[in-house]
Amino acid sequence: MSFSKSITATQLSNTINQINTIFQSSLPYNLNLMNCTDLGIIVFENATNINIPSCESINNLWDGQTPGTLGQVLRVMSLPTGSTRNSTGGNAPLNKSN
């Protein structure tokens, strides 16, 4: 599952700067409040001005945003003009471990 949107050189530069700022701030990893899915959504939304709906997965152990729920949200959300969705998957290149 992938979701693509063209961005300008300025948006790319801003995205890289934002990622660097987040990492330099030493923001603590928190499964409920700031995990890998949260970071990806924040960076994506700021780069594209596309709002991603909540991807929270509520269960007995914790409730936070998850990659699996993000995939489900991306499959059904309305796409803005100029965006594309690939729901058929792809092929990862071979690596030295294969």
N, CA, C and O of each residue as an XYZ file, in Angstrom:
392
protein
N       0.843     -1.173      0.000
C       0.000      0.000      0.000
C       0.879      1.223      0.000
O       1.748      1.361      0.861
N       0.671      2.112     -0.946
C       1.387      3.381     -0.931
C       0.463      4.502     -1.374
O      -0.552      4.282     -2.035
N       0.839      5.674     -1.000
C       0.086      6.889     -1.280
C       1.105      7.908     -1.729
O       2.060      8.178     -1.001
N       0.933      8.485     -2.909
C       1.930      9.396     -3.464
C       1.340     10.752     -3.782
O       0.184     10.871     -4.190
N       2.151     11.760     -3.588
C       1.775     13.128     -3.927
C       3.059     13.857     -4.267
O       4.028     13.799     -3.510
N       3.075     14.540     -5.396
C       4.247     15.328     -5.763
C       4.363     16.526     -4.840
O       3.364     17.158     -4.496
N       5.593     16.832     -4.440
C       5.841     18.016     -3.632
C       6.928     18.846     -4.303
O       7.683     18.343     -5.135
N       6.999     20.097     -3.940
C       7.995     20.997     -4.517
C       9.337     20.801     -3.813
O       9.423     20.145     -2.775
N      10.376     21.385     -4.402
C      11.704     21.333     -3.789
C      11.676     22.004     -2.415
O      12.337     21.544     -1.484
N      10.925     23.071     -2.290
C      10.814     23.762     -1.004
C      10.135     22.876      0.031
O      10.574     22.819      1.180
N       9.066     22.181     -0.362
C       8.387     21.278      0.566
C       9.327     20.148      1.000
O       9.322     19.752      2.166
N      10.121     19.635      0.079
C      11.077     18.580      0.425
C      12.111     19.112      1.412
O      12.417     18.454      2.406
N      12.637     20.272      1.146
C      13.606     20.882      2.047
C      13.005     21.110      3.429
O      13.650     20.841      4.443
N      11.769     21.606      3.469
C      11.089     21.818      4.745
C      10.879     20.500      5.485
O      10.995     20.447      6.710
N      10.573     19.446      4.747
C      10.376     18.127      5.344
C      11.672     17.623      5.973
O      11.673     17.145      7.107
N      12.760     17.731      5.242
C      14.060     17.296      5.766
C      14.428     18.101      7.004
O      14.902     17.542      7.994
N      14.211     19.416      6.951
C      14.504     20.262      8.110
C      13.641     19.877      9.313
O      14.120     19.862     10.447
N      12.381     19.568      9.062
C      11.479     19.185     10.145
C      11.940     17.877     10.784
O      11.957     17.763     12.009
N      12.309     16.900      9.979
C      12.796     15.625     10.511
C      14.043     15.856     11.360
O      14.161     15.311     12.458
N      14.971     16.662     10.851
C      16.181     16.960     11.612
C      15.860     17.647     12.935
O      16.462     17.331     13.961
N      14.920     18.581     12.916
C      14.528     19.282     14.137
C      13.933     18.323     15.150
O      14.237     18.406     16.341
N      13.080     17.407     14.683
C      12.471     16.431     15.586
C      13.540     15.549     16.222
O      13.505     15.306     17.428
N      14.490     15.067     15.422
C      15.521     14.194     15.968
C      16.469     14.944     16.897
O      16.921     14.391     17.899
N      16.772     16.195     16.573
C      17.656     16.977     17.428
C      16.992     17.353     18.752
O      17.681     17.613     19.739
N      15.668     17.383     18.777
C      14.963     17.730     20.005
C      14.972     16.587     21.014
O      14.557     16.760     22.159
N      15.442     15.427     20.589
C      15.476     14.235     21.446
C      14.103     13.925     22.031
O      13.983     13.518     23.186
N      13.086     14.122     21.230
C      11.729     13.809     21.645
C      11.660     12.335     22.004
O      12.005     11.488     21.180
N      11.223     12.010     23.212
C      11.230     10.600     23.621
C      10.199      9.768     22.850
O       9.087     10.221     22.579
N      10.594      8.558     22.512
C       9.677      7.612     21.881
C       8.640      7.207     22.918
O       8.981      6.876     24.053
N       7.379      7.237     22.523
C       6.303      6.850     23.429
C       5.284      6.089     22.600
O       4.718      6.634     21.653
N       5.052      4.847     22.947
C       4.162      3.987     22.169
C       2.773      4.585     22.004
O       2.155      4.420     20.952
N       2.270      5.276     23.020
C       0.926      5.851     22.966
C       0.880      7.231     22.322
O      -0.117      7.579     21.689
N       1.941      8.023     22.470
C       1.867      9.425     22.070
C       2.779      9.819     20.912
O       2.422     10.697     20.128
N       3.951      9.189     20.787
C       4.879      9.541     19.707
C       5.658      8.308     19.298
O       6.764      8.052     19.773
N       5.032      7.535     18.383
C       5.705      6.345     17.872
C       6.041      6.573     16.398
O       5.873      7.683     15.894
N       6.506      5.552     15.715
C       6.923      5.699     14.320
C       5.769      6.148     13.424
O       5.978      6.927     12.494
N       4.576      5.675     13.689
C       3.415      6.076     12.890
C       3.092      7.544     13.112
O       2.806      8.272     12.161
N       3.138      7.979     14.366
C       2.894      9.397     14.673
C       3.884     10.287     13.935
O       3.495     11.284     13.326
N       5.162      9.929     13.989
C       6.191     10.730     13.330
C       5.943     10.803     11.828
O       6.007     11.882     11.239
N       5.663      9.669     11.215
C       5.404      9.660      9.772
C       4.212     10.520      9.388
O       4.256     11.239      8.390
N       3.153     10.449     10.171
C       1.956     11.245      9.886
C       2.248     12.730     10.035
O       1.849     13.529      9.187
N       2.939     13.108     11.105
C       3.265     14.521     11.326
C       4.077     15.072     10.170
O       3.763     16.139      9.642
N       5.105     14.366      9.777
C       5.975     14.833      8.697
C       5.201     14.893      7.381
O       5.313     15.871      6.642
N       4.417     13.854      7.082
C       3.638     13.823      5.840
C       2.635     14.972      5.784
O       2.536     15.666      4.772
N       1.895     15.171      6.870
C       0.875     16.224      6.881
C       1.508     17.599      6.704
O       0.968     18.438      5.983
N       2.639     17.841      7.349
C       3.292     19.140      7.217
C       3.870     19.356      5.828
O       3.913     20.487      5.345
N       4.317     18.279      5.178
C       4.912     18.412      3.848
C       3.860     18.611      2.766
O       4.106     19.305      1.779
N       2.689     18.003      2.944
C       1.705     17.981      1.863
C       0.433     18.763      2.143
O      -0.355     19.002      1.228
N       0.216     19.165      3.387
C      -1.048     19.792      3.809
C      -2.243     18.865      3.596
O      -3.366     19.328      3.398
N      -1.995     17.560      3.638
C      -3.057     16.556      3.551
C      -3.279     16.012      4.952
O      -2.346     15.537      5.599
N      -4.509     16.083      5.411
C      -4.847     15.624      6.746
C      -5.121     14.122      6.738
O      -5.969     13.648      5.981
N      -4.405     13.374      7.576
C      -4.622     11.937      7.715
C      -5.572     11.721      8.899
O      -5.298     12.206      9.997
N      -6.672     11.010      8.697
C      -7.574     10.721      9.824
C      -6.866      9.900     10.909
O      -5.818      9.305     10.660
N      -7.437      9.875     12.088
C      -6.856      9.139     13.208
C      -6.601      7.683     12.835
O      -7.414      7.047     12.164
N      -5.477      7.178     13.274
C      -5.088      5.785     13.023
C      -4.921      5.041     14.337
O      -4.126      4.106     14.434
N      -5.675      5.462     15.347
C      -5.566      4.819     16.651
C      -6.136      3.411     16.623
O      -7.189      3.153     16.041
N      -5.423      2.528     17.255
C      -5.872      1.156     17.431
C      -6.063      0.947     18.920
O      -5.096      0.940     19.682
N      -7.274      0.782     19.325
C      -7.570      0.667     20.747
C      -7.655     -0.808     21.132
O      -8.435     -1.569     20.559
N      -6.844     -1.196     22.107
C      -6.912     -2.561     22.625
C      -6.645     -2.532     24.129
O      -6.531     -1.455     24.714
N      -6.547     -3.679     24.748
C      -6.390     -3.748     26.199
C      -5.023     -3.290     26.695
O      -4.909     -2.845     27.837
N      -3.989     -3.385     25.873
C      -2.642     -3.068     26.322
C      -2.282     -1.595     26.159
O      -1.579     -1.034     26.999
N      -2.744     -0.980     25.114
C      -2.420      0.424     24.841
C      -3.334      0.934     23.754
O      -3.980      0.146     23.063
N      -3.395      2.245     23.593
C      -4.128      2.814     22.454
C      -3.282      3.930     21.861
O      -3.072      4.978     22.471
N      -2.817      3.673     20.681
C      -1.990      4.622     19.944
C      -2.163      4.367     18.466
O      -2.872      3.445     18.061
N      -1.513      5.188     17.660
C      -1.594      5.013     16.211
C      -0.672      3.871     15.800
O       0.415      3.706     16.353
N      -1.120      3.085     14.822
C      -0.341      1.924     14.396
C      -0.168      1.914     12.880
O      -1.012      2.446     12.158
N       0.917      1.315     12.393
C       1.119      1.226     10.951
C       0.001      0.480     10.239
O      -0.407      0.875      9.147
N      -0.505     -0.604     10.848
C      -1.588     -1.376     10.232
C      -2.854     -0.561     10.080
O      -3.515     -0.614      9.044
N      -3.191      0.195     11.118
C      -4.385      1.036     11.047
C      -4.174      2.162     10.038
O      -5.106      2.535      9.326
N      -2.954      2.710      9.970
C      -2.651      3.736      8.965
C      -2.887      3.185      7.561
O      -3.462      3.869      6.715
N      -2.448      1.956      7.312
C      -2.682      1.342      6.004
C      -4.158      1.233      5.678
O      -4.569      1.503      4.550
N      -4.955      0.842      6.654
C      -6.401      0.739      6.432
C      -7.014      2.110      6.154
O      -7.882      2.240      5.290
N      -6.567      3.128      6.881
C      -7.072      4.492      6.667
C      -6.711      4.966      5.260
O      -7.550      5.545      4.571
N      -5.477      4.727      4.829
C      -5.054      5.174      3.495
C      -5.822      4.458      2.389
O      -6.035      5.031      1.320
N      -6.235      3.232      2.623
C      -6.991      2.481      1.607
C      -8.355      3.095      1.322
O      -8.858      2.982      0.204
N      -8.965      3.748      2.320
C     -10.339      4.213      2.143
C     -10.502      5.729      2.127
O     -11.577      6.223      1.788
N      -9.451      6.485      2.489
C      -9.621      7.935      2.561
C      -9.710      8.551      1.168
O      -9.155      8.018      0.208
N     -10.404      9.664      1.069
C     -10.503     10.400     -0.185
C      -9.153     11.033     -0.489
O      -8.505     11.598      0.392
N      -8.743     10.931     -1.740
C      -7.454     11.483     -2.125
C      -7.608     12.895     -2.685
O      -8.545     13.169     -3.434
N      -6.699     13.781     -2.326
C      -6.734     15.118     -2.910
C      -6.260     15.087     -4.362
O      -5.621     14.126     -4.789
N      -6.564     16.103     -5.091
C      -6.142     16.217     -6.490
C      -4.628     16.068     -6.592
O      -3.885     16.644     -5.797
N      -4.183     15.303     -7.562
C      -2.758     15.118     -7.792
C      -2.146     13.987     -6.996
O      -0.935     13.776     -7.063
N      -2.948     13.255     -6.245
C      -2.454     12.148     -5.433
C      -2.823     10.824     -6.090
O      -3.804     10.730     -6.827
N      -2.027      9.818     -5.810
C      -2.312      8.487     -6.338
C      -2.197      7.459     -5.219
O      -1.485      7.668     -4.237
N      -2.899      6.360     -5.381
C      -2.867      5.263     -4.407
C      -2.486      3.991     -5.158
O      -3.019      3.717     -6.233
N      -1.571      3.225     -4.597
C      -1.190      1.934     -5.141
C      -1.535      0.903     -4.081
O      -0.844      0.803     -3.067
N      -2.584      0.143     -4.299
C      -2.990     -0.849     -3.310
C      -2.635     -2.271     -3.729
O      -3.026     -3.228     -3.062
N      -1.895     -2.419     -4.831
C      -1.537     -3.759     -5.292
C      -0.175     -4.200     -4.790
O       0.213     -5.346     -5.015
N       0.561     -3.332     -4.119
C       1.869     -3.700     -3.590
C       2.959     -3.524     -4.621
O       2.749     -2.924     -5.675
N       4.100     -4.042     -4.310
C       5.252     -3.905     -5.189
C       6.286     -4.959     -4.860
O       6.012     -5.910     -4.129
N       7.472     -4.783     -5.404
C       8.560     -5.723     -5.188
C       9.734     -4.985     -4.572
O      10.207     -3.985     -5.112
N      10.195     -5.483     -3.449
C      11.390     -4.909     -2.827
C      12.607     -5.467     -3.538
O      12.613     -6.628     -3.946
N      13.646     -4.640     -3.690
C      14.867     -5.139     -4.333
C      15.553     -6.181     -3.441
O      15.403     -6.167     -2.220
N      16.297     -7.071     -4.070
C      17.057     -8.067     -3.310
C      18.136     -7.378     -2.500
O      18.639     -6.326     -2.892
N      18.488     -7.966     -1.381
C      19.600     -7.429     -0.590
C      20.581     -8.547     -0.303
O      20.351     -9.692     -0.694
N      21.656     -8.232      0.365
C      22.721     -9.203      0.614
C      22.277    -10.356      1.483
O      22.919    -11.405      1.486
N      21.174    -10.185      2.234
C      20.710    -11.251      3.124
C      19.949    -12.349      2.400
O      19.691    -13.402      2.983
N      19.578    -12.122      1.127
C      18.785    -13.117      0.391
C      19.655    -14.232     -0.127
O      19.156    -15.156     -0.769
